[in-house]
Amino acid sequence: MTTVPDTLALPTVTAECLSGEGHNCGATCGPLHTPDELTRWIAEHCAATGHQDYEQTVRSALRAEPGAWQ
């Protein structure tokens, strides 16, 4: 058995703002499908708040392909 990316499913990305005074802001975006969309959201949030620290989560679909277990 092996796993391969599912080329028919778009990967998604989300981000959460980790900045803030005394606690994380917690603002989130997504799911988005391109790095440009993510960068745009971060730029807009940063411009509005001055926050500079973010956590990114990437999700992608996998497909199991039969074969010998190694």
C-alpha atoms as an extended CHARMM CRD file, in Angstrom:
* protein
*
        70  EXT
         1         1  MET       CA              0.0000000000        0.0000000000        0.0000000000  PROA      1               0.0000000000
         2         2  THR       CA              1.2510000000        3.4640000000       -0.8260000000  PROA      2               0.0000000000
         3         3  THR       CA             -0.3610000000        6.8670000000       -0.6710000000  PROA      3               0.0000000000
         4         4  VAL       CA             -0.2540000000        9.4540000000       -3.4340000000  PROA      4               0.0000000000
         5         5  PRO       CA             -1.6910000000       12.9560000000       -3.6720000000  PROA      5               0.0000000000
         6         6  ASP       CA             -5.1850000000       13.0610000000       -5.1670000000  PROA      6               0.0000000000
         7         7  THR       CA             -4.6130000000       15.2680000000       -8.2100000000  PROA      7               0.0000000000
         8         8  LEU       CA             -8.3540000000       15.8800000000       -8.6000000000  PROA      8               0.0000000000
         9         9  ALA       CA             -8.6790000000       17.5640000000       -5.1830000000  PROA      9               0.0000000000
        10        10  LEU       CA             -7.3250000000       21.0460000000       -4.5740000000  PROA      10              0.0000000000
        11        11  PRO       CA             -5.1980000000       21.4530000000       -1.4550000000  PROA      11              0.0000000000
        12        12  THR       CA             -6.5560000000       23.9500000000        1.0420000000  PROA      12              0.0000000000
        13        13  VAL       CA             -4.7740000000       26.2740000000        3.4220000000  PROA      13              0.0000000000
        14        14  THR       CA             -5.9730000000       28.1120000000        6.4990000000  PROA      14              0.0000000000
        15        15  ALA       CA             -4.1770000000       30.5980000000        8.7270000000  PROA      15              0.0000000000
        16        16  GLU       CA             -4.6560000000       31.8260000000       12.2700000000  PROA      16              0.0000000000
        17        17  CYS       CA             -3.2680000000       35.0420000000       13.7060000000  PROA      17              0.0000000000
        18        18  LEU       CA             -1.0450000000       34.3260000000       16.7150000000  PROA      18              0.0000000000
        19        19  SER       CA             -0.3100000000       37.9900000000       17.5430000000  PROA      19              0.0000000000
        20        20  GLY       CA             -1.9910000000       40.0950000000       20.1500000000  PROA      20              0.0000000000
        21        21  GLU       CA             -1.3560000000       41.7250000000       23.4820000000  PROA      21              0.0000000000
        22        22  GLY       CA             -1.4440000000       39.1240000000       26.2310000000  PROA      22              0.0000000000
        23        23  HSD       CA             -3.3050000000       36.5630000000       24.1080000000  PROA      23              0.0000000000
        24        24  ASN       CA             -3.5590000000       35.3180000000       20.5320000000  PROA      24              0.0000000000
        25        25  CYS       CA             -5.7890000000       37.3760000000       18.2580000000  PROA      25              0.0000000000
        26        26  GLY       CA             -7.3150000000       34.1650000000       16.9070000000  PROA      26              0.0000000000
        27        27  ALA       CA             -8.5340000000       35.6450000000       13.6110000000  PROA      27              0.0000000000
        28        28  THR       CA             -8.6750000000       32.9380000000       10.9490000000  PROA      28              0.0000000000
        29        29  CYS       CA             -9.0440000000       32.6830000000        7.2130000000  PROA      29              0.0000000000
        30        30  GLY       CA             -9.8060000000       29.8950000000        4.8640000000  PROA      30              0.0000000000
        31        31  PRO       CA            -10.0690000000       27.4880000000        3.5290000000  PROA      31              0.0000000000
        32        32  LEU       CA             -8.1820000000       29.0690000000        0.6380000000  PROA      32              0.0000000000
        33        33  HSD       CA             -6.6680000000       27.3860000000       -2.4050000000  PROA      33              0.0000000000
        34        34  THR       CA             -3.6560000000       29.4720000000       -3.4740000000  PROA      34              0.0000000000
        35        35  PRO       CA             -0.6300000000       31.0280000000       -1.7720000000  PROA      35              0.0000000000
        36        36  ASP       CA             -1.6720000000       34.4100000000       -3.2180000000  PROA      36              0.0000000000
        37        37  GLU       CA             -5.0560000000       34.2310000000       -1.4630000000  PROA      37              0.0000000000
        38        38  LEU       CA             -3.3230000000       33.4510000000        1.8260000000  PROA      38              0.0000000000
        39        39  THR       CA             -0.7720000000       36.2360000000        1.4010000000  PROA      39              0.0000000000
        40        40  ARG       CA             -3.5440000000       38.7030000000        0.5690000000  PROA      40              0.0000000000
        41        41  TRP       CA             -5.4910000000       37.7850000000        3.7300000000  PROA      41              0.0000000000
        42        42  ILE       CA             -2.3720000000       38.0720000000        5.9160000000  PROA      42              0.0000000000
        43        43  ALA       CA             -1.4370000000       41.4160000000        4.3220000000  PROA      43              0.0000000000
        44        44  GLU       CA             -4.9350000000       42.8180000000        4.8960000000  PROA      44              0.0000000000
        45        45  HSD       CA             -5.0770000000       41.5620000000        8.4950000000  PROA      45              0.0000000000
        46        46  CYS       CA             -1.5730000000       42.8730000000        9.1970000000  PROA      46              0.0000000000
        47        47  ALA       CA             -2.4200000000       46.2770000000        7.7050000000  PROA      47              0.0000000000
        48        48  ALA       CA             -5.5690000000       46.5180000000        9.8230000000  PROA      48              0.0000000000
        49        49  THR       CA             -4.0650000000       45.2710000000       13.0970000000  PROA      49              0.0000000000
        50        50  GLY       CA             -0.2620000000       45.3790000000       12.8890000000  PROA      50              0.0000000000
        51        51  HSD       CA             -0.1860000000       41.6660000000       13.7470000000  PROA      51              0.0000000000
        52        52  GLN       CA              2.7750000000       39.7940000000       12.2600000000  PROA      52              0.0000000000
        53        53  ASP       CA              2.6660000000       36.2070000000       13.5760000000  PROA      53              0.0000000000
        54        54  TYR       CA              0.5570000000       33.5110000000       11.9010000000  PROA      54              0.0000000000
        55        55  GLU       CA              0.1800000000       29.7470000000       11.8770000000  PROA      55              0.0000000000
        56        56  GLN       CA             -0.5520000000       28.0300000000        8.5690000000  PROA      56              0.0000000000
        57        57  THR       CA             -2.3080000000       24.6910000000        8.1770000000  PROA      57              0.0000000000
        58        58  VAL       CA             -2.2330000000       22.8790000000        4.8270000000  PROA      58              0.0000000000
        59        59  ARG       CA             -4.6370000000       20.0510000000        4.0120000000  PROA      59              0.0000000000
        60        60  SER       CA             -4.4600000000       17.8340000000        0.9640000000  PROA      60              0.0000000000
        61        61  ALA       CA             -6.3010000000       14.7180000000       -0.1030000000  PROA      61              0.0000000000
        62        62  LEU       CA             -4.4360000000       11.4350000000       -0.4840000000  PROA      62              0.0000000000
        63        63  ARG       CA             -5.3630000000        8.2880000000       -2.3170000000  PROA      63              0.0000000000
        64        64  ALA       CA             -4.3460000000        4.8040000000       -1.1990000000  PROA      64              0.0000000000
        65        65  GLU       CA             -2.9270000000        2.6290000000       -3.9480000000  PROA      65              0.0000000000
        66        66  PRO       CA             -2.8030000000       -1.1340000000       -3.5620000000  PROA      66              0.0000000000
        67        67  GLY       CA              0.5730000000       -2.7790000000       -3.4040000000  PROA      67              0.0000000000
        68        68  ALA       CA              2.8770000000       -4.6520000000       -1.1010000000  PROA      68              0.0000000000
        69        69  TRP       CA              3.2760000000       -3.2460000000        2.3790000000  PROA      69              0.0000000000
        70        70  GLN       CA              6.9340000000       -2.3150000000        2.8590000000  PROA      70              0.0000000000
